[in-house]
């Protein structure tokens, strides 16, 4: 087995890319609903769903299928409180990320 100083580096990048894509969708969402291992967003009258299935987080848009967003995921959970969505993602290698996001529509409603 060969050792590399970059071991695990790509997992960090992939986790950040996933988190950034989720944040973009949340920012533009008009409605946010959380359930076990999934989050539903309503954006421009279209449902977007992120769901953990068999160790992979998938992004569903409407009824047009899905895009695999992140593999080797141990757990994924989100909670919504007062317009803020907090999502926690843990990879199978122990790497984790927690991110708090908000929708621009939620901010407008709270003014």
Protein Blocks (a to p, Z undefined) as FASTA:
>chain_A
ZZdfkgoklmmmmmmmmmmmmmmmmmmpcbdcddehiacddeehiacddddeehiacdde
hjnbcadfbghifbdcdddeehiacdddddfkopacddddddfklmmmmZZ
